[in-house]
Amino acid sequence: MAVTARKREEPRAQGGIGQFLRDVYDELRKVVWPTAGELYRYTLVVLFTVLLLGIFIGGIDYLLGEATRRTIYSSNVVG
């Protein structure tokens, strides 16, 4: 038995750029935007998180760099 594939119907674009912009505007009206207080708190959370991760990654980088430097450039070279 042969299996045949059906051609899928593609949705047709109607209305052009004007319809697209109206749809975008309608969707943006449905968005629940944060209040000024929420925005302030969210900004502080993001800044604190970025600072904390920056310190963590910088510390790990420093420790690994020092360990590598001491391993590669140790003065106990047999020669």
C-alpha positions as CSV (number, residue, x, y, z in Angstrom):
1,M,0.0,0.0,0.0
2,A,1.4,3.4,-1.0
3,V,1.4,6.3,1.4
4,T,0.7,9.7,-0.2
5,A,1.4,13.0,1.5
6,R,-1.3,15.6,1.4
7,K,-0.2,19.1,0.6
8,R,-0.7,21.4,3.5
9,E,-2.7,24.5,3.0
10,E,-0.7,27.6,3.8
11,P,-2.5,30.5,5.4
12,R,-2.8,33.4,3.1
13,A,-1.4,36.8,4.1
14,Q,-4.2,39.3,3.9
15,G,-4.1,43.0,4.6
16,G,-0.4,43.7,4.2
17,I,1.6,45.9,6.5
18,G,-1.3,48.0,7.7
19,Q,-3.2,44.9,9.0
20,F,0.0,43.6,10.6
21,L,0.6,46.9,12.5
22,R,-3.1,46.9,13.7
23,D,-2.7,43.4,15.0
24,V,0.5,44.3,16.8
25,Y,-1.3,47.3,18.4
26,D,-4.2,45.1,19.4
27,E,-1.9,42.5,21.0
28,L,0.1,45.2,22.9
29,R,-3.2,46.5,24.4
30,K,-3.7,43.0,25.9
31,V,-0.3,43.1,27.7
32,V,-0.4,43.6,31.5
33,W,2.4,46.2,31.9
34,P,4.3,46.4,35.3
35,T,3.6,49.3,37.6
36,A,6.4,51.7,38.5
37,G,7.0,50.0,41.8
38,E,7.2,46.5,40.2
39,L,9.5,47.9,37.5
40,Y,11.8,49.3,40.2
41,R,11.9,46.1,42.1
42,Y,12.5,44.0,39.0
43,T,15.4,46.3,38.0
44,L,17.0,46.0,41.4
45,V,16.7,42.2,41.2
46,V,18.3,42.1,37.8
47,L,21.2,44.4,38.8
48,F,21.8,42.5,42.1
49,T,21.8,39.2,40.2
50,V,24.2,40.5,37.5
51,L,26.5,41.9,40.2
52,L,26.4,38.6,42.2
53,L,27.1,36.5,39.1
54,G,29.9,38.9,38.0
55,I,31.6,38.6,41.3
56,F,31.2,34.8,41.3
57,I,32.5,34.3,37.8
58,G,35.4,36.8,38.4
59,G,36.4,35.0,41.6
60,I,36.4,31.6,39.9
61,D,38.4,33.1,37.0
62,Y,40.9,34.6,39.4
63,L,41.3,31.4,41.4
64,L,41.7,29.2,38.3
65,G,44.1,31.7,36.8
66,E,46.3,31.7,40.0
67,A,46.2,27.9,40.2
68,T,47.3,27.7,36.5
69,R,50.0,30.3,36.9
70,R,51.4,28.6,40.0
71,T,51.3,25.2,38.2
72,I,52.9,26.3,35.0
73,Y,55.4,28.9,36.3
74,S,56.4,27.2,39.5
75,S,60.0,27.8,40.5
76,N,60.6,24.1,41.3
77,V,61.7,23.2,37.8
78,V,64.1,20.3,37.7
79,G,67.0,21.1,35.4
